[in-house]
Amino acid sequence: MLEQGASVRFDSLSKHYGSVQALRNFTLDVRAGEFLTILGASGSGKSTVLNALAGFSPATSGEIYINDRAITYEKPERRNIGMVFQNYSLFPHMNVLQNVAFPLMMRKVPQREREQKALQALEVVRLGELAHRMPKELSGGQQQRVAIARAIVFSPSLLLMDEPLGALDLKLREALQFEIKALQHKLNCTVIYVTHDQREALAMSDRIAVLRLGQIEQVGTPAEMYDLPKTRYVANFIGHTNLFEVKAAGGSVDIPELGISLPMTQQSSKPCVSIRPERFKRTDTPAATSVRATMEEVIFLGDVVECAARTDSGRTIHFKESRRDSSTTLARGQSIFLSLDPNDLVFVQDS
């Protein structure tokens, strides 16, 4: 139903609300057919990017291009963009079919044609049999799919989604993540998706752009963002991690908080390392690359256990184990050793 995905380019985009600068020289290329997620905390500027792209909130400076055509100052209706909001925004006095057909009515498409296209859009989201129900008769997940059908019914070149799953419960949110990804592949469209949920971003995206205080902190694939964060902020924001100040000298890396020194397997002058919880390995005996700690908390999560242990120096280490690989049951107060592989250190910049 959609045209082949559009490419998007933001060139030094800035947005001011009085004395508040919501975006600062925001520059990003979005590839045709890509699922790109803009991830950030509340107030980071995520929705401002979408609103500027959709034409709802004009940029203060900079340019926006769709398929290399400047659209920065075009009216929203001329941009051919579909948008899905968090609160669905369905008209309560219209049935499902009428809601989906509404964008076509505003474009003065004849009634028979718009009803036919609306039914096709509902079939895409597997709701054709609910065409004549009212929004209040639908579940939250069904309402969200109606909103998606309405966003794609006029064959936009680009689909924007502003925290569309935020109001749903966990199980439904996870189910719709798969549905949205499947829909994107089926329609071969470009999606720009905004969320503050890092798990959602990792699960759905081709690439992620982490936004902080109106500026891009890092862009990369989910694996790159998780395995190779460039700053403390990204390492801390995406997934869980342990951050330690380090001193590198003479071919070794000292981690004073852990009281250990590891061989330096990569050259870096960055002052901090990120170590993901799954990189720590529990051992029964001490070694040069291990630290002694006392168990503080054990959280059961089904397939894994997440743990916190305090070192003799008072630093808390977070680590996790697969239950399949765990040889013994962990308990509070238990003394353990946690070892590190030097290759698992990821050097990051202060931020």
C-alpha positions in Angstrom: 0.0 0.0 0.0 2.8 2.4 0.8 5.2 3.7 -1.8 8.8 2.4 -1.5 10.3 4.0 1.6 11.5 7.6 1.5 14.9 8.8 2.5 15.1 11.6 5.0 17.8 14.1 5.8 18.0 16.5 8.8 20.6 19.2 8.2 21.6 21.3 11.2 18.1 21.4 12.6 17.5 23.6 15.6 14.3 24.4 17.5 13.7 27.1 20.1 10.7 27.5 22.4 11.4 31.0 23.8 14.7 30.7 25.7 14.5 26.8 25.7 16.5 25.1 22.9 14.8 21.8 22.2 17.1 20.8 19.3 20.7 21.8 18.6 22.2 21.3 15.2 20.4 18.0 14.7 21.9 16.3 11.7 21.0 12.8 10.6 20.4 10.7 7.4 17.6 8.2 7.4 17.9 5.6 4.7 15.0 4.6 2.4 13.2 1.5 3.9 15.0 1.8 7.3 13.4 1.4 10.7 15.2 4.1 12.7 14.4 4.7 16.3 15.0 8.0 18.1 15.7 7.1 21.7 16.0 9.4 24.6 14.8 10.5 28.0 11.8 12.8 28.5 12.7 16.3 27.4 15.6 15.1 25.1 13.9 16.5 22.0 12.5 13.2 20.5 9.0 14.4 19.7 10.3 17.8 18.6 12.1 16.0 15.7 9.0 14.2 14.6 6.8 17.4 14.9 9.3 19.3 12.8 9.4 16.6 10.2 5.6 16.3 10.1 5.3 20.1 9.8 3.4 20.5 13.1 6.1 22.6 14.7 8.3 24.5 12.2 12.1 24.4 12.8 13.8 27.6 14.0 16.7 26.9 11.6 18.2 24.2 9.5 16.7 22.1 6.7 14.7 18.9 6.3 14.7 16.9 3.0 12.6 13.9 1.9 14.0 12.1 -1.1 16.4 15.1 -1.5 13.5 17.5 -1.7 13.5 20.4 0.8 10.2 20.3 2.8 11.2 22.4 5.8 8.6 25.1 5.1 5.9 23.1 3.3 2.5 22.7 4.8 1.9 19.3 6.6 -0.7 18.1 4.1 1.9 18.5 1.3 4.5 16.2 2.9 2.6 12.9 2.4 3.6 11.6 5.8 1.6 9.2 8.0 1.8 9.6 11.7 0.7 7.3 14.7 0.3 9.0 18.1 0.5 7.4 21.6 -3.1 8.3 22.4 -4.5 6.9 19.1 -6.7 10.0 18.5 -9.6 8.1 17.1 -12.9 9.9 16.6 -15.3 8.4 19.1 -18.4 9.3 17.0 -17.1 7.4 13.9 -16.9 3.7 13.4 -13.6 2.0 12.6 -14.1 2.2 8.8 -14.9 5.9 9.0 -11.9 6.6 11.2 -9.5 4.9 8.8 -11.2 6.6 5.8 -11.0 10.1 7.3 -7.7 11.1 5.8 -9.1 10.2 2.3 -12.2 12.2 3.0 -10.1 15.3 3.8 -8.3 14.7 0.5 -11.7 14.7 -1.2 -11.4 11.1 -2.4 -14.8 9.8 -3.6 -16.8 7.8 -1.0 -16.7 4.4 -2.7 -13.0 4.6 -3.4 -12.1 5.8 0.1 -14.2 3.0 1.7 -12.4 0.4 -0.5 -9.0 1.7 0.4 -9.9 1.9 4.1 -11.0 -1.8 4.0 -7.7 -2.7 2.4 -5.8 -0.8 5.1 -7.8 -2.7 7.8 -7.0 -6.0 6.2 -3.3 -5.1 6.3 -3.6 -4.8 10.1 -5.9 -7.8 10.3 -9.0 -5.9 11.5 -11.2 -6.1 8.5 -14.0 -7.9 10.4 -14.2 -5.0 12.9 -14.8 -2.3 10.3 -18.3 -1.3 11.7 -17.4 -1.3 15.4 -17.1 1.9 17.4 -13.7 2.7 19.0 -15.1 2.2 22.5 -15.9 -1.4 21.6 -12.2 -2.2 20.8 -9.3 -3.2 23.0 -6.2 -0.9 23.4 -4.3 -3.1 20.9 -7.1 -3.0 18.4 -7.4 0.8 18.7 -3.7 1.1 18.1 -3.9 -1.0 14.9 -6.8 1.2 13.7 -4.6 4.2 14.2 -1.8 2.5 12.1 -4.4 1.7 9.4 -5.4 5.3 9.3 -1.8 6.4 9.0 -1.1 4.2 5.9 -4.4 4.4 4.1 -3.3 7.3 1.8 0.0 5.6 0.9 2.4 8.0 2.5 6.1 7.8 1.7 7.1 7.9 5.3 5.5 6.6 8.6 6.2 8.4 11.9 5.4 6.8 15.2 5.5 8.8 18.4 5.6 6.4 21.4 2.7 4.4 20.0 2.9 1.5 22.5 3.5 3.5 25.7 0.0 3.2 27.0 -0.3 -0.6 26.5 0.5 -3.3 29.0 3.8 -5.3 28.7 2.5 -8.4 27.0 0.5 -6.4 24.4 3.4 -4.0 23.8 5.7 -6.9 23.1 3.2 -8.5 20.7 2.6 -5.3 18.8 6.4 -4.8 18.4 6.5 -7.9 16.3 3.4 -6.8 14.4 4.8 -3.4 13.6 8.1 -4.9 12.3 6.2 -7.4 10.2 4.0 -4.6 8.8 7.1 -2.5 7.9 8.6 -5.5 6.0 5.4 -6.1 4.2 4.9 -2.5 3.1 8.6 -1.9 2.5 8.3 1.5 4.1 10.5 3.9 6.1 9.7 4.2 9.7 10.9 6.8 12.2 10.0 5.7 15.6 10.2 7.6 18.9 10.5 6.0 22.3 12.1 6.3 25.7 12.0 2.5 26.1 15.5 1.1 25.4 14.3 -2.5 25.2 11.7 -1.5 22.6 14.4 0.3 20.6 16.8 -2.7 20.7 14.0 -5.1 19.7 12.6 -3.2 16.7 15.3 -1.0 15.1 17.6 -1.2 12.2 19.5 1.7 13.7 19.1 3.8 16.9 19.9 7.5 17.4 20.3 8.3 21.1 19.2 11.9 21.7 20.4 13.9 24.7 19.5 17.5 25.4 18.5 18.1 21.8 21.7 16.6 20.3 22.6 13.2 19.0 24.9 11.3 21.4 25.5 8.3 19.1 23.9 6.5 16.1 24.3 2.8 15.3 22.8 -0.6 15.0 21.3 -2.1 18.2 24.3 -4.4 18.5 26.7 -1.4 18.1 24.9 0.7 20.6 24.9 -2.2 23.2 28.3 -3.6 22.6 30.3 -0.5 21.7 28.8 2.6 23.4 31.0 5.6 22.9 30.0 7.6 26.0 29.0 6.9 29.6 25.6 8.2 28.9 24.9 5.8 26.0 26.4 2.8 28.0 24.1 3.7 31.0 21.0 4.5 28.9 20.9 1.4 26.7 20.8 -1.8 28.9 22.4 -2.2 32.2 26.1 -1.7 32.8 28.9 -1.2 35.3 31.0 1.9 34.8 34.5 2.2 36.3 37.2 4.9 36.2 40.5 3.4 34.8 44.1 4.3 34.5 46.0 2.9 31.5 49.8 2.7 31.5 52.5 0.4 30.5 50.4 -2.0 28.6 47.9 -2.6 31.4 44.6 -1.2 32.6 44.2 -0.5 36.3 40.6 -0.5 37.8 41.2 1.1 41.2 37.6 0.5 42.5 38.1 -3.3 41.9 41.7 -3.5 42.9 42.7 -5.3 39.8 45.0 -4.7 36.7 44.2 -6.3 33.3 46.3 -6.5 30.2 45.5 -3.8 27.7 44.1 -5.4 24.6 43.2 -2.1 22.8 44.8 1.4 22.9 42.6 4.1 24.4 43.0 7.3 26.3 39.3 7.3 27.5 39.0 7.5 31.3 36.2 5.0 31.9 35.2 1.5 31.0 31.8 -0.1 30.6 31.3 -3.7 31.5 28.0 -5.4 30.8 26.6 -7.6 33.6 26.8 -10.7 31.6 30.5 -10.2 31.0 31.4 -11.0 34.7 31.9 -14.7 35.3 31.5 -16.3 38.7 34.4 -18.5 39.8 35.1 -20.6 42.9 38.7 -19.5 43.3 40.6 -16.2 43.2 42.7 -15.2 40.2 44.7 -12.2 39.0 41.8 -11.0 36.9 39.0 -11.6 39.6 37.6 -9.7 42.5 36.1 -11.0 45.7 32.5 -9.9 46.5 29.6 -10.6 48.8 26.2 -11.3 47.4 23.6 -8.6 48.2 20.6 -9.3 46.0 19.4 -12.0 43.6 16.5 -11.3 41.3 14.8 -14.2 39.5 13.7 -13.5 35.9 12.9 -17.0 34.6 15.7 -17.7 32.2 18.3 -15.6 34.0 19.1 -14.3 37.4 20.3 -10.7 37.9 22.5 -10.2 40.9 24.2 -7.5 42.9 27.4 -8.1 44.9 29.5 -5.7 47.0 33.3 -5.8 46.8 35.6 -5.5 49.8 36.2 -1.8 48.7 32.4 -1.2 48.9 31.7 -1.0 45.2 28.5 -2.8 44.0 28.8 -4.9 40.9 25.8 -6.0 38.9 26.1 -9.3 37.0 23.7 -11.8 35.5 23.8 -15.6 34.9 21.8 -17.9 32.7 20.0 -20.4 34.9 21.1 -23.2 32.6 24.7 -22.2 33.1 24.5 -21.6 36.8 26.0 -24.4 38.8 24.9 -23.4 42.2 22.1 -21.4 43.8 23.1 -17.9 44.9 22.1 -16.4 48.2 22.5 -13.2 50.1 25.7 -13.1 52.2 27.5 -15.6 50.0 31.1 -14.9 49.2 32.0 -15.2 45.5 34.7 -14.3 43.0 33.9 -12.5 39.7 36.4 -12.7 36.9 36.9 -10.5 33.9 38.2 -11.0 30.4 40.3 -8.0 29.3 38.5 -8.1 25.9 35.2 -7.3 27.6 36.3 -3.8 28.7 34.6 -1.1 26.5 36.3 2.2 26.9 33.9 5.2 26.9 34.2 8.9 27.1 32.9 10.9 30.0 29.6 12.7 29.2 
